[in-house]
Amino acid sequence: MQASEGATGLRERKKRRTRDALIRSALELFADHGYEGTTVDEIAAAADVSQRTFFRYFANKEEVALSVQEMVESHFFAAVCERPAAESPLTALRAAVLSSWDTIEEAIQSVVPLELHVRTFQMIQSTPQLLAAHLRRSMELEDRLTREIARREGLTEQDPRPRILVAAFSGVMRANGKLWAEVADGDMSGLKRATAGYLDQIGPALAENWRS
C-alpha cells in the first residue's frame, strides 16, 4: 500500500512540475514576444514537451496566460472561507486579503518569479482578449464571494447587501491592481500597503460627507 501511495505521489509531483514548466515557458514567451506572437508549439518546445502534452494541461493559450492569476484568486477565496464567523463581511474580506499575502506570494514564486507575474498582469491589462477573459473570471469570483458572504450572514440570495458589498470591494481591488500594474516593479510589500489603504477607504467613501 505504501509503495502504491509513493508512486501516486511521484506521478502527481511530475505532473505538477510539467504544468509549472508550461506556465513559466508560456509567460516568458509572452513577455518576450507578446501573446499573439507566441504559439502553442513554441510553448511546448520551450517546456520540452509535445503539443499533445500541452493540451493535457491547458485548453488553449488563454488558459495558461491566466493560470497564475486564477491560482491567486482561488487562494484568496479559500482564505475568505476560513475567516472566523464572528467577523463582519468587510472585515473578513479585508483580513483574507492581508492575512494570506505571504502564502500567496510564496505560491506565485513557486511557479514564476514575481517580476514575471507583474509583466504578465500588465500584458493581461493591455491585451483585449485576455482582459475580457480576466474580467469574466472576476465576475465569476464575485458571484462566489457573494454567495459565501450571504451564507456567513444567514441571508437569502434575494438580499442585495452581499452583492453590493462585494461589488464595492472588487472595484477597489481592481483599481488598486491597475495602479500597481502601471508602476510596480514586483514590490509586493508596497502592493500590500496600498491595498490596505484602499480597502480602509471603503467605509468612509460610502458613509461620509466628502465636502465636510
C-alpha positions, 0 to 999 in steps of 0.5 A, a space after each residue: 500500500 505504501 509503495 502504491 501511495 509513493 508512486 501516486 505521489 511521484 506521478 502527481 509531483 511530475 505532473 505538477 512540475 510539467 504544468 509549472 514548466 508550461 506556465 513559466 515557458 508560456 509567460 516568458 514567451 509572452 513577455 518576450 514576444 507578446 501573446 499573439 506572437 507566441 504559439 502553442 508549439 513554441 510553448 511546448 518546445 520551450 517546456 520540452 514537451 509535445 503539443 499533445 502534452 500541452 493540451 493535457 494541461 491547458 485548453 488553449 493559450 488563454 488558459 495558461 496566460 491566466 493560470 497564475 492569476 486564477 491560482 491567486 484568486 482561488 487562494 484568496 477565496 479559500 482564505 475568505 472561507 476560513 475567516 472566523 464567523 464572528 467577523 463582519 463581511 468587510 472585515 473578513 474580506 479585508 483580513 483574507 486579503 492581508 492575512 494570506 499575502 505571504 502564502 500567496 506570494 510564496 505560491 506565485 514564486 513557486 511557479 514564476 518569479 514575481 517580476 514575471 507575474 507583474 509583466 504578465 498582469 500588465 500584458 493581461 491589462 493591455 491585451 483585449 482578449 485576455 482582459 475580457 477573459 480576466 474580467 469574466 473570471 472576476 465576475 465569476 469570483 464575485 458571484 462566489 464571494 457573494 454567495 459565501 458572504 450571504 451564507 456567513 450572514 444567514 441571508 437569502 440570495 434575494 438580499 442585495 447587501 452581499 452583492 453590493 458589498 462585494 461589488 464595492 470591494 472588487 472595484 477597489 481591488 481592481 483599481 488598486 491592481 491597475 495602479 500597481 500594474 502601471 508602476 510596480 516593479 514586483 514590490 509586493 510589500 508596497 502592493 500590500 500597503 496600498 491595498 490596505 489603504 484602499 480597502 480602509 477607504 471603503 467605509 468612509 467613501 460610502 458613509 461620509 460627507 466628502 465636502 465636510 
